[in-house]
Amino acid sequence: MTADDLSCLAKNSEKPNTLFFSFGKWCTPCIYHIPTFFVIEKFYNVDLYVLLVDPESHLLTKEARDMVLEAYPNAKILVIKDMESKGKSKKYKDFLKKITPAQFENIDDMSKYIVLNKEGGAISNELQRFRKRSRLERR
């Protein structure tokens, strides 16, 4: 998946917002926060997707997919598209640069929530802003 692909998913969603969570099996904060990610759907009208960051055909990607599906069988899982001659770290940083609007700080850490609206634009790259906006939309 590319940043444009995520935007297309959000535009075609039946929900007002689409929430993506970056995940790697080797990422301790990702493992810690993924239960919270799936609880969000119970309280907010959002589509949820787990976004795997490892190379598409790498064993870590398969293991991460299996790990998520074992705990959350209905999870929707995507993989960031590989970039020719670029490793996992560079691919993820480039992806975040493309998906993060200029008005937001681009923080290239893991265990990140990315929220896109129905227009396919990022409305937040931090969960706190998403929660505040979603509370307003639920009213």
Secondary structure as UniProt FT lines:
FT   HELIX           3..11
FT   STRAND          17..23
FT   TURN            25..26
FT   HELIX           28..43
FT   STRAND          46..52
FT   TURN            56..57
FT   HELIX           59..71
FT   TURN            73..74
FT   STRAND          77..79
FT   TURN            84..85
FT   HELIX           88..99
FT   TURN            102..103
FT   STRAND          113..117
FT   TURN            118..119
FT   STRAND          122..124
FT   HELIX           127..138
//
